[in-house]
Amino acid sequence: HEREHDREISELAAKHSEEMEKLRAELKEEQRHLLDELQQQMAATHRAEQEQAQLQSQTLHSLELEALRLTLNNMHTSQLELIQSNLRKEKETALMELREMLNDKRAQEVAILQSRHQLEWEKVKEQCQKEKEDL
């Protein structure tokens, strides 16, 4: 019974590890996808800003427009930093919730296994007691 119990616990631990690795891979893939999107948006914004800067340099108001572009660029950078910070917080929150959920699930499974083990132990004890009485 102890070997069966140990085997069940090992299976649960392996299952837990597999689930964690799967979730980590999914989170990494999602993060990579989001970073790719942000890089594409940044590249598109950068190209648009370059074209805008070229047009602005041809006008009489090039200095004023350049100042506006820099302000927008700073705002965009700040916004991207905020988005990255929010994504990082959301990822950490999701990981914590997932960790708690998996720990709760594992605790429930361990409790079930312990109660099964206790029941089996009681049966074996009763059987031993009956055998002693028979002897």
Salt bridges, closest charged atoms under 4 A:
GLU4 OE2 - ARG7 NH2 2.34
GLU11 OE2 - ARG7 NH1 2.09
GLU21 OE2 - ARG24 NH1 3.01
GLU29 OE2 - ARG32 NH2 2.41
ASP36 OD2 - ARG32 NH1 2.64
GLU37 OE2 - HIS33 NE2 2.63
GLU64 OE1 - HIS61 ND1 3.95
GLU66 OE2 - ARG69 NH2 2.81
GLU120 OE1 - HIS1 ND1 2.64
